[in-house]
Amino acid sequence: MPQDPSTAPETQYPLKVQAIRSQGNRPKLYVYIPIPLAAAIGLNPGDSVQWELLDRNELHLIRLTPSRPSTRQRSRSKH
């Protein structure tokens, strides 16, 4: 049965690129990842990632180090 769109989890997170300006330095551009999106993909502070340019309108975020699963797997006992 299809999920009601009004109760579906958010899958799009519009945001603006921010510029940080330090005195005497060129501005640096930052993109922040919203917490719900980071949680959905298991991204944590300090994780190593890199961007891959697919075309002028699309970037691909690549995790450089695999993340640990955030849930425990249950072992199945054979009784």
C-alpha positions as CSV (number, residue, x, y, z in Angstrom):
1,M,0.0,0.0,0.0
2,P,1.5,3.4,-0.9
3,Q,2.5,5.7,1.9
4,D,0.4,8.8,2.4
5,P,2.6,11.8,1.1
6,S,1.6,13.9,4.1
7,T,3.2,11.4,6.5
8,A,6.2,10.5,4.3
9,P,9.6,11.4,5.7
10,E,11.2,14.5,4.2
11,T,13.6,13.6,1.4
12,Q,14.5,17.1,0.1
13,Y,16.4,19.6,2.2
14,P,16.7,23.0,0.4
15,L,19.5,25.1,1.7
16,K,21.7,28.0,0.7
17,V,25.4,28.0,0.3
18,Q,27.0,30.2,2.9
19,A,30.2,32.3,2.6
20,I,32.6,32.7,5.5
21,R,34.8,35.7,5.2
22,S,38.0,36.1,7.2
23,Q,39.9,39.3,7.2
24,G,42.6,39.3,4.5
25,N,41.5,35.9,3.1
26,R,39.2,34.9,0.2
27,P,35.7,33.8,1.2
28,K,35.2,30.1,1.7
29,L,31.9,28.5,0.7
30,Y,30.1,26.1,3.1
31,V,27.2,23.7,2.7
32,Y,25.7,22.4,5.8
33,I,24.0,19.0,6.0
34,P,20.8,19.1,7.9
35,I,20.7,16.8,11.0
36,P,17.8,14.7,9.7
37,L,19.6,14.0,6.5
38,A,22.9,13.3,8.3
39,A,21.1,10.9,10.6
40,A,19.4,9.1,7.7
41,I,22.7,8.3,6.1
42,G,24.7,7.8,9.3
43,L,27.0,10.8,8.8
44,N,28.8,11.9,12.0
45,P,31.0,14.8,12.9
46,G,34.6,14.0,11.8
47,D,33.6,11.6,9.0
48,S,35.8,11.9,5.9
49,V,33.9,12.6,2.7
50,Q,34.6,14.1,-0.7
51,W,32.5,15.6,-3.4
52,E,32.4,14.2,-7.0
53,L,31.3,16.6,-9.7
54,L,28.8,14.8,-12.0
55,D,27.9,17.9,-14.0
56,R,27.3,21.6,-13.3
57,N,24.0,20.8,-11.5
58,E,24.8,17.7,-9.6
59,L,27.3,16.7,-6.9
60,H,27.8,13.3,-5.4
61,L,28.9,12.9,-1.8
62,I,31.3,10.0,-1.2
63,R,32.1,8.6,2.2
64,L,35.9,7.9,2.3
65,T,35.7,5.7,5.4
66,P,32.9,3.3,5.9
67,S,30.6,4.1,8.8
68,R,29.6,1.6,11.5
69,P,26.0,0.5,11.5
70,S,24.0,2.5,14.0
71,T,21.8,-0.4,14.9
72,R,22.7,-3.8,16.3
73,Q,22.0,-6.9,14.3
74,R,20.2,-9.6,16.2
75,S,21.7,-13.0,16.0
76,R,19.3,-15.8,15.1
77,S,19.5,-18.8,17.4
78,K,18.8,-22.3,15.9
79,H,16.7,-24.0,18.5
